[in-house]
Amino acid sequence: MKGVGVVAAGHPRTVEAATEVLGNGGNAYDAVVAAGFAAAVVEPCLTSLAGGGFLLARTTAGEEVLFDFFVDTPGSGRGPSDLEPHFTPVTVRFRGADQIFNVGSGSIAVPGALAGYLHVHRRLGRLDLDAIVAPARRLCQQGVALGPDQLAVLHLLEPVFRLTEEGRRRYTRDGALIGPDDPVVNEPMAALLTEVGAGRVNGFADPGLARHLDVQMSSNGGLLTAEDLQRYTVVEREPLVFGYRGTRVLSNPPPSFGASLVAYALAQLERSGPLPPAGSGQRLVALLDVLDEITHLHTSGGALPGDASLGTALADPAPRSSRGTTHVSVVDAEGNLASMTTSNGSCSGIFLGDTGVMANNIMGEADLHPAGFHVEPPGQRVGSMMAPSILLPPRGEPVVLGSGGSERIRSAIVQVLVHLIDDRSDLPAAVQAPRVHWDGHLAQVEPGFDRLAVDHLRAARATNEWSVRDLYFGGVHAVTPAGGCAGDPRRGGSTAVVP
């Protein structure tokens, strides 16, 4: 099937926003930006206009560019004594364990997503901006059901979404969290999108909005300033390029580090020769060995041995983000490719002014700031595990892919690429195949592997077997120009093909 547009994302309404724009004559970059705006409405636990992300583009003209619109550290214009964190701790109850999350105004990093979407649209889009924001604005005005997958994440982050009156008003009914079919209306965000679409608001850096947010933050213990917002810039980078068994892979370069870990893992697998058969115990052990290596590199911050170009990402002491994320992959009928991963951390619970937009909490997560909170200078780009990628085989169709899933992003992408390249699986089979992850202590194993294979792995490593497939193991959404597509069911994946 040639000459089609293809979309894969984490919610049906996110996909519909992209397909509407493609159907109206937009290209892949119009569509992926429209999907980003829509995801901020229907995937509110995972992404936001006040979060950040990365978009990897490969145009039909051959241009390859990574747009870095991730968050910066805040505090520009403040003195050292003003850079003390003021957090609101909340308890989030994971399966089998409780964890304290630092949220509130002091947890907010300088947002980049809205600036990034507008930058990419100016740079590569072709439809009027109002047509790009229209699907998201309509969702805000008419209301949209989040569905069971997003609701599961909302239940996980319930204390965060209950933090303010605005959060309680939007996401609860009669004191209880909304159900999967309850429509969520966001009139303030609809009004913001109207202003953005008309060109009257060009982002959070607009002087009036920035001053208002500066007052809000300073009055509530936040470090974000008007100067932070006005100094923020989207960075265009050359993609990280690496090979694996004759293929070429484009992904996210330093200062982010997820793709560097993927590249290292694949290089180790290639050095070891042909892989054992898919699904075998020997294959599981081989995968866990390399996942163990890159987990150690990630947690230690050490340079990757033997390749200084990849070591840069991990040797840098910059703060790192690897929390809740979502992904969109788009191909248009002309062959433009767009791979975009975005995040709002674990959400701060704080809505920015009267915009209806919940900000990120990336400055408040202890595991992302091992040297201490707010020790980095203001204006420093935060590194990330996110790795939007494009696979370019020597023959056959490119594959646009990426994943949400915090630290499991690297594991998910490695395993999907191995299935595509080593096993020559088709795209749906590669995405749906069961996965493993090394968490630093245990081999986490999805259901679906042969019993003998898991027993073989148990003999080699401490293992925890899951009884269900879960969003823990990532969410790889992928497409090809010929109409191939796969939305990961672990994270509510949805797809569409547009003739």
C-alpha positions as CSV (number, residue, x, y, z in Angstrom):
1,M,0.0,0.0,0.0
2,K,1.7,3.2,-1.2
3,G,0.8,6.9,-0.8
4,V,-1.0,6.7,2.6
5,G,-0.8,8.5,5.8
6,V,-0.3,6.4,8.9
7,V,-0.6,7.3,12.6
8,A,0.0,5.4,15.9
9,A,-0.5,6.9,19.3
10,G,-1.7,6.3,22.9
11,H,-5.3,7.3,22.6
12,P,-8.0,7.0,19.8
13,R,-8.7,10.8,20.0
14,T,-4.9,11.6,19.7
15,V,-4.9,9.5,16.5
16,E,-8.1,11.1,15.2
17,A,-6.6,14.6,15.6
18,A,-3.6,13.6,13.4
19,T,-5.8,11.9,10.8
20,E,-8.1,14.9,10.6
21,V,-5.2,17.1,9.8
22,L,-3.8,14.7,7.3
23,G,-7.2,14.4,5.6
24,N,-7.3,18.2,5.4
25,G,-4.0,18.3,3.4
26,G,-1.6,18.6,6.2
27,N,1.8,16.9,6.2
28,A,3.3,14.6,8.9
29,Y,4.5,17.5,10.9
30,D,1.2,19.3,11.0
31,A,-0.4,16.0,12.0
32,V,2.1,15.1,14.8
33,V,1.8,18.6,16.3
34,A,-2.0,18.3,16.2
35,A,-1.7,15.0,17.9
36,G,0.5,16.6,20.6
37,F,-2.1,19.2,21.3
38,A,-4.8,16.6,21.5
39,A,-2.8,14.3,23.7
40,A,-2.5,17.1,26.2
41,V,-6.3,16.9,26.5
42,V,-6.9,13.1,26.5
43,E,-3.6,11.8,28.0
44,P,-3.3,14.4,30.9
45,C,-1.3,12.1,33.2
46,L,1.4,11.6,30.6
47,T,1.8,14.8,28.6
48,S,1.0,18.5,28.7
49,L,1.6,21.7,26.9
50,A,3.6,22.6,30.0
51,G,5.8,19.5,29.8
52,G,8.5,18.8,27.2
53,G,9.6,16.4,24.6
54,F,11.5,15.5,21.4
55,L,10.5,15.2,17.8
56,L,12.6,13.3,15.3
57,A,11.9,14.3,11.7
58,R,13.1,12.8,8.4
59,T,11.7,14.7,5.4
60,T,11.2,13.6,1.8
61,A,14.0,16.0,0.9
62,G,16.4,14.0,3.1
63,E,16.7,16.4,6.1
64,E,17.2,14.6,9.4
65,V,16.7,16.7,12.5
66,L,15.9,16.2,16.2
67,F,13.9,19.0,17.7
68,D,14.7,19.2,21.5
69,F,11.9,21.0,23.3
70,F,12.4,19.3,26.7
71,V,12.4,21.2,30.0
72,D,15.0,23.5,31.4
73,T,16.0,24.0,35.1
74,P,14.2,27.1,36.5
75,G,15.3,30.1,38.6
76,S,16.7,32.6,36.2
77,G,16.9,36.0,37.8
78,R,16.7,34.7,41.3
79,G,19.5,34.8,43.9
80,P,21.0,31.6,45.4
81,S,19.0,32.1,48.6
82,D,15.8,32.0,46.5
83,L,16.6,28.6,44.9
84,E,15.4,26.4,47.8
85,P,12.9,23.8,46.8
86,H,9.3,24.2,48.2
87,F,7.6,20.9,47.5
88,T,4.3,19.4,48.4
89,P,4.9,15.7,49.1
90,V,2.1,13.2,48.1
91,T,2.0,9.4,48.5
92,V,1.5,7.5,45.3
93,R,0.5,3.8,45.8
94,F,2.1,1.5,43.3
95,R,1.5,-2.2,43.1
96,G,3.1,-3.5,46.3
97,A,4.9,-0.3,47.4
98,D,4.2,3.3,48.3
99,Q,6.4,6.2,47.0
100,I,6.6,9.8,48.0
101,F,6.3,12.2,45.0
102,N,7.3,15.9,45.3
103,V,4.8,18.0,43.5
104,G,3.5,21.6,43.8
105,S,4.9,24.8,42.4
106,G,8.5,24.1,43.5
107,S,8.6,21.0,41.3
108,I,7.9,22.8,38.0
109,A,10.7,22.9,35.4
110,V,10.6,25.4,32.5
111,P,8.1,24.0,30.1
112,G,9.0,23.3,26.4
113,A,6.1,21.4,24.8
114,L,4.1,24.4,23.6
115,A,7.1,26.2,22.3
116,G,8.3,23.0,20.6
117,Y,4.9,22.4,18.8
118,L,4.9,26.0,17.5
119,H,8.5,25.8,16.4
120,V,8.0,22.6,14.5
121,H,4.9,24.0,12.9
122,R,6.7,27.1,11.7
123,R,9.6,25.1,10.5
124,L,8.0,22.2,8.7
125,G,4.2,22.5,8.8
126,R,2.0,23.9,6.0
127,L,-1.6,24.2,7.3
128,D,-2.8,27.3,9.2
129,L,-2.1,27.0,12.9
130,D,-5.8,27.3,13.7
131,A,-6.5,24.1,11.8
132,I,-3.7,22.3,13.8
133,V,-5.2,23.2,17.2
134,A,-8.8,22.8,16.1
135,P,-9.2,19.0,17.1
136,A,-7.8,19.6,20.6
137,R,-9.9,22.7,21.1
138,R,-13.0,20.8,20.1
139,L,-12.1,18.1,22.6
140,C,-11.7,20.7,25.4
141,Q,-15.1,22.3,24.6
142,Q,-17.2,19.2,24.0
143,G,-15.6,17.1,26.6
144,V,-13.9,13.7,26.1
145,A,-13.8,10.4,27.9
146,L,-10.3,9.4,29.0
147,G,-11.1,5.7,28.6
148,P,-9.9,2.8,30.8
149,D,-6.2,3.0,30.0
150,Q,-5.8,6.7,30.9
151,L,-8.1,6.3,33.8
152,A,-5.8,3.6,35.2
153,V,-2.9,6.1,35.3
154,L,-5.2,8.8,36.7
155,H,-6.0,6.4,39.6
156,L,-2.3,5.9,40.2
157,L,-1.7,9.7,40.3
158,E,-5.0,10.5,42.1
159,P,-3.3,12.4,45.0
160,V,-1.6,14.7,42.4
161,F,-4.8,15.4,40.5
162,R,-6.7,16.1,43.7
163,L,-4.1,18.6,44.9
164,T,-5.9,21.8,43.8
165,E,-9.5,22.8,43.5
166,E,-9.2,23.0,39.7
167,G,-7.9,19.4,39.6
168,R,-10.7,18.2,41.8
169,R,-13.3,20.0,39.8
170,R,-12.1,18.6,36.5
171,Y,-11.3,15.0,37.4
172,T,-13.7,14.1,40.2
173,R,-17.5,13.7,40.4
174,D,-19.2,13.9,43.8
175,G,-15.9,13.4,45.5
176,A,-14.8,10.3,43.6
177,L,-12.5,10.1,40.6
178,I,-14.3,10.2,37.2
179,G,-15.1,7.0,35.4
180,P,-13.8,5.9,32.0
181,D,-16.8,7.3,30.2
182,D,-17.2,10.6,32.1
183,P,-16.5,13.5,29.7
184,V,-13.7,15.9,30.8
185,V,-14.3,19.5,29.7
186,N,-11.5,22.1,29.8
187,E,-12.8,25.5,28.8
188,P,-9.7,27.4,29.9
189,M,-7.5,25.3,27.7
190,A,-10.0,25.8,24.8
191,A,-9.7,29.5,25.2
192,L,-5.9,29.3,25.2
193,L,-5.9,27.2,22.1
194,T,-8.2,29.7,20.4
195,E,-5.6,32.5,21.1
196,V,-2.8,30.3,20.0
197,G,-4.5,29.3,16.7
198,A,-5.2,33.0,16.0
199,G,-1.6,34.0,16.6
200,R,-2.5,36.2,19.6
201,V,-0.6,34.0,22.0
202,N,2.8,32.6,20.9
203,G,3.5,30.5,24.0
204,F,4.1,30.8,27.7
205,A,6.8,33.4,27.0
206,D,4.3,36.0,25.9
207,P,5.0,39.0,28.2
208,G,1.6,39.2,29.7
209,L,1.3,35.5,30.4
210,A,4.9,35.2,31.6
211,R,4.4,38.0,34.1
212,H,1.3,36.4,35.4
213,L,2.9,33.0,35.8
214,D,5.9,34.6,37.5
215,V,3.6,36.1,40.2
216,Q,1.8,32.8,40.6
217,M,5.1,30.9,41.1
218,S,6.8,33.4,43.4
219,S,3.7,33.5,45.6
220,N,3.5,29.7,46.0
221,G,7.2,28.7,46.4
222,G,7.9,28.0,42.7
223,L,11.2,28.8,41.0
224,L,9.8,29.3,37.5
225,T,10.2,33.0,36.4
226,A,9.2,35.2,33.5
227,E,12.9,35.3,32.5
228,D,13.0,31.5,32.4
229,L,10.1,31.5,30.0
230,Q,11.5,34.2,27.8
231,R,15.0,32.7,27.6
232,Y,13.7,29.2,26.7
233,T,14.7,28.0,23.2
234,V,13.9,25.0,21.1
235,V,17.2,23.3,20.1
236,E,17.6,21.6,16.7
237,R,20.2,18.8,16.9
238,E,21.7,16.3,14.6
239,P,20.2,12.9,15.4
240,L,22.2,10.2,17.0
241,V,23.0,7.7,14.3
242,F,24.0,4.1,14.9
243,G,24.0,0.8,13.1
244,Y,22.8,-2.7,13.9
245,R,23.3,-5.7,11.7
246,G,23.4,-3.6,8.5
247,T,20.5,-1.2,9.4
248,R,20.8,2.5,10.2
249,V,18.9,3.9,13.2
250,L,18.3,7.6,13.9
251,S,17.4,8.6,17.5
252,N,17.8,11.2,20.3
253,P,21.3,12.5,20.8
254,P,23.0,13.9,24.0
255,P,22.3,15.5,26.4
256,S,19.6,12.9,26.5
257,F,20.8,9.4,27.1
258,G,18.1,6.8,26.4
259,A,19.1,6.3,22.8
260,S,22.7,6.0,23.7
261,L,21.8,3.2,26.0
262,V,19.8,1.5,23.2
263,A,22.7,1.9,20.8
264,Y,25.1,0.4,23.3
265,A,22.9,-2.6,24.1
266,L,22.4,-3.4,20.4
267,A,26.2,-3.1,19.8
268,Q,26.8,-5.6,22.5
269,L,24.3,-8.0,21.0
270,E,25.8,-7.7,17.6
271,R,29.3,-8.3,18.9
272,S,28.1,-11.6,20.5
273,G,27.1,-12.9,17.1
274,P,23.7,-14.4,16.0
275,L,21.1,-14.3,18.8
276,P,19.6,-17.5,20.2
277,P,16.1,-18.3,18.9
278,A,13.3,-15.9,19.8
279,G,11.5,-16.9,22.9
280,S,14.2,-19.3,24.1
281,G,15.7,-19.2,27.6
282,Q,19.1,-18.5,26.0
283,R,17.6,-15.4,24.2
284,L,16.1,-14.2,27.5
285,V,19.5,-14.5,29.3
286,A,21.3,-12.7,26.5
287,L,18.8,-9.9,26.6
288,L,18.9,-9.6,30.4
289,D,22.7,-9.5,30.3
290,V,22.8,-6.4,28.1
291,L,19.8,-4.8,29.9
292,D,21.7,-5.3,33.1
293,E,24.7,-3.5,31.6
294,I,22.8,-0.5,30.4
295,T,20.9,-0.3,33.7
296,H,24.2,-0.1,35.6
297,L,25.5,2.5,33.2
298,H,22.3,4.6,33.7
299,T,22.3,4.4,37.5
300,S,26.1,5.0,37.8
301,G,26.2,7.8,35.3
302,G,29.4,6.2,33.9
303,A,30.7,6.6,30.3
304,L,29.9,3.9,27.8
305,P,33.1,2.0,27.3
306,G,34.9,2.1,23.9
307,D,32.8,4.9,22.4
308,A,33.3,8.5,23.6
309,S,30.6,9.8,21.3
310,L,28.0,7.7,23.2
311,G,29.6,8.2,26.6
312,T,29.0,12.0,26.5
313,A,25.3,11.5,27.4
314,L,26.0,9.4,30.6
315,A,29.1,11.2,31.8
316,D,27.3,14.5,32.0
317,P,26.1,15.3,35.6
318,A,23.0,17.1,34.3
319,P,19.6,16.3,35.8
320,R,17.8,13.5,34.1
321,S,14.1,12.8,33.5
322,S,12.6,9.4,32.9
323,R,9.1,9.5,34.2
324,G,5.6,9.2,32.6
325,T,5.6,9.6,28.8
326,T,3.6,9.0,25.7
327,H,4.5,8.7,22.0
328,V,3.1,9.5,18.5
329,S,4.4,8.1,15.2
330,V,3.3,9.6,11.9
331,V,4.0,9.1,8.2
332,D,2.3,11.1,5.4
333,A,1.5,10.1,1.9
334,E,4.6,12.0,0.6
335,G,6.9,9.9,2.8
336,N,7.7,12.5,5.6
337,L,8.5,10.7,8.9
338,A,7.8,12.1,12.4
339,S,8.5,10.4,15.7
340,M,7.6,12.4,18.8
341,T,7.8,11.5,22.5
342,T,6.6,13.8,25.2
343,S,6.3,13.9,29.0
344,N,4.9,15.8,31.9
345,G,6.9,14.0,34.5
346,S,4.5,12.7,37.1
347,C,2.5,16.0,37.0
348,S,2.8,18.8,39.5
349,G,-0.9,19.2,40.3
350,I,-0.5,22.9,39.6
351,F,-2.4,24.6,36.7
352,L,-0.6,27.5,35.1
353,G,-2.7,30.6,35.6
354,D,-6.1,30.4,33.9
355,T,-4.8,28.3,31.0
356,G,-6.2,25.0,32.1
357,V,-2.7,23.5,31.6
358,M,-1.2,21.3,34.3
359,A,2.6,21.8,34.7
360,N,5.3,19.1,35.0
361,N,7.0,18.1,38.3
362,I,10.4,17.2,36.8
363,M,12.3,19.3,39.4
364,G,10.8,17.3,42.3
365,E,11.7,13.7,41.6
366,A,14.6,12.6,43.8
367,D,15.9,9.9,41.6
368,L,16.4,12.4,38.8
369,H,18.5,14.7,40.9
370,P,21.1,12.5,42.7
371,A,23.3,15.5,43.5
372,G,20.4,17.2,45.3
373,F,17.4,19.4,44.4
374,H,18.0,22.6,42.5
375,V,21.8,22.4,42.6
376,E,22.0,22.8,38.8
377,P,22.1,26.4,37.5
378,P,19.0,27.8,35.9
379,G,18.6,27.4,32.1
380,Q,20.2,23.9,31.9
381,R,18.4,21.4,29.5
382,V,17.4,18.3,31.4
383,G,18.5,14.9,29.9
384,S,15.9,12.3,29.2
385,M,15.4,8.6,28.6
386,M,13.0,9.4,25.7
387,A,14.2,8.0,22.4
388,P,12.0,8.7,19.4
389,S,13.6,6.7,16.6
390,I,13.5,5.9,12.9
391,L,14.8,2.5,11.6
392,L,16.2,2.7,8.1
393,P,16.9,-0.8,6.8
394,P,19.1,-1.3,3.7
395,R,16.1,-2.7,1.9
396,G,12.4,-2.3,2.7
397,E,10.4,0.3,4.5
398,P,11.5,2.7,7.2
399,V,9.9,2.2,10.6
400,V,9.0,5.2,12.8
401,L,8.8,4.2,16.4
402,G,9.2,5.3,20.0
403,S,7.9,4.4,23.4
404,G,6.6,5.8,26.7
405,G,7.5,3.9,29.9
406,S,10.1,5.7,32.0
407,E,13.2,3.5,32.4
408,R,11.5,0.7,30.4
409,I,11.7,2.8,27.2
410,R,15.2,1.5,26.6
411,S,14.2,-2.1,27.1
412,A,11.1,-1.8,25.0
413,I,12.9,-0.2,22.0
414,V,15.8,-2.7,22.2
415,Q,13.4,-5.7,22.1
416,V,11.2,-4.3,19.3
417,L,14.2,-3.5,17.2
418,V,15.6,-7.0,17.8
419,H,12.3,-8.6,16.7
420,L,12.2,-6.4,13.6
421,I,15.8,-6.9,12.5
422,D,17.0,-10.3,13.9
423,D,13.7,-12.1,13.8
424,R,12.2,-10.3,10.8
425,S,8.9,-10.0,12.6
426,D,6.1,-7.9,11.1
427,L,5.4,-4.7,13.0
428,P,2.3,-5.8,15.1
429,A,4.1,-9.0,16.1
430,A,7.3,-7.1,17.1
431,V,5.3,-4.7,19.3
432,Q,3.0,-7.3,20.9
433,A,5.7,-9.9,21.7
434,P,6.2,-10.3,25.5
435,R,9.0,-8.3,27.0
436,V,11.5,-8.4,29.9
437,H,13.2,-5.6,31.9
438,W,16.1,-5.6,34.3
439,D,15.2,-3.2,37.2
440,G,18.6,-3.4,38.9
441,H,17.5,-6.2,41.2
442,L,15.1,-8.5,39.4
443,A,14.3,-9.7,35.9
444,Q,10.8,-8.4,35.3
445,V,9.0,-10.8,32.9
446,E,5.7,-10.4,31.1
447,P,3.4,-13.3,30.6
448,G,3.6,-15.1,27.2
449,F,7.0,-16.7,27.3
450,D,7.4,-20.5,27.2
451,R,7.6,-22.1,30.7
452,L,10.9,-23.8,29.9
453,A,12.4,-20.4,28.8
454,V,11.4,-18.7,32.0
455,D,12.8,-21.6,34.1
456,H,16.1,-21.2,32.2
457,L,16.1,-17.5,33.0
458,R,15.3,-18.2,36.7
459,A,18.4,-20.4,36.9
460,A,20.5,-17.4,35.8
461,R,18.8,-14.4,37.5
462,A,16.3,-13.5,40.2
463,T,13.0,-13.2,38.4
464,N,9.6,-11.7,39.0
465,E,6.9,-13.0,36.7
466,W,3.9,-10.8,36.0
467,S,0.4,-12.3,35.6
468,V,-0.8,-9.6,33.2
469,R,0.5,-7.4,30.4
470,D,1.0,-4.0,31.9
471,L,1.9,-0.4,30.9
472,Y,5.1,-0.9,33.1
473,F,6.7,-2.5,30.1
474,G,6.4,0.5,27.8
475,G,4.2,1.5,25.0
476,V,5.8,1.3,21.5
477,H,3.7,3.0,18.8
478,A,5.1,2.4,15.3
479,V,4.3,3.0,11.6
480,T,5.7,2.4,8.2
481,P,5.1,4.4,4.9
482,A,3.4,1.3,3.3
483,G,0.6,1.3,5.9
484,G,2.1,-0.9,8.5
485,C,1.1,0.2,12.0
486,A,1.1,-1.0,15.6
487,G,-0.3,0.7,18.7
488,D,0.9,-0.9,21.8
489,P,-2.0,-2.4,23.8
490,R,0.0,-1.9,27.0
491,R,-0.6,1.8,26.8
492,G,-3.9,2.1,25.0
493,G,-2.4,2.1,21.5
494,S,-4.5,3.1,18.6
495,T,-3.7,3.4,14.9
496,A,-5.2,4.7,11.6
497,V,-4.4,4.6,7.9
498,V,-5.5,7.6,5.8
499,P,-5.8,7.1,2.1
